[in-house]
Amino acid sequence: MYVCESTSKEKFLQLSYRDLRQRTGIQISNWSKWFNGTMSPTLDTLRRIANDLDMPLLELIEVFEERRSRTIQRSKEIESA
C-alpha cells in the first residue's frame, strides 16, 4: 500500500505527477494523458485512486476534472503564445 495521508482538493491540484505516482502507483505517463485529455481513467481506476488518496470518489472526480481543465487551458495558452 502507498501513502495513507488524506488528500484535500487543494492539495490534489498541487501534487506533481511524481507525487501522484508515489501515492497511487500509477505511471506518470497515465497521469499526463489523463490531465491532457488524450485518455480518461476507468471508473474502477478512479475508485482505486480515491481509495489510495483517501478521498470520496465524487470529490476526486470533481477535482480531477478541474485539474484536467486547467491543464488543457494552459496548453492552449502556450500554443497561442
QUIHU-V121035 format. One record per pair of residues at least 12 apart in sequence whose ideal C-beta (glycine too) atoms are under 6 Angstrom apart, sorted by sequence separation. I is the first residue (numbers start at 1). J is the second residue. If there is no record, write none. Layout:
BEGIN
{{I J} {I J}}
END
This chain:
BEGIN
{{17 31} {3 23} {2 23} {2 25} {24 49} {24 52} {23 52} {35 67} {35 68} {36 71} {37 72} {35 71} {7 53} {6 54} {7 55} {2 52} {12 63} {9 63} {13 67}}
END
